[in-house]
Amino acid sequence: MEQNIYSEMATRIITEQEKIIGPVAYLQADTIPGLIVNRKSRTVTVPGNGAATIDSLVQSYKEFFGNAAVEVSKKAVGNLRFNLQPGQLPQSLR
């Protein structure tokens, strides 16, 4: 269950970032170890450490276009944040 939440978070984050930066969002996501990105189906799988992988993804976008990327990411995950215990929530989304 927990991994599915991280996969959904990653999918939502990439989709929202794509609205702002276009296809570069997927290029950035492809560089993140631990993410399996399927552009065709627009889905993402996070098989490993979900919180760390999400943090890496958000950090990548932050380095690309600043702190606004963090806010976009937080907005993208919306209520999914509440499905995790505080210790399971990626630091970048707190």
Secondary structure, DSSP 8 states (H G I E B T S, - for coil): -HHHHHHHHHHHHHHHHHHHHTTHHHHHHHTSTT-EEETTTTEEE--S-HHHHHHHHHHHHHHHH-THHHHHHHHHHGGGGGGS-GGGS-GGG-
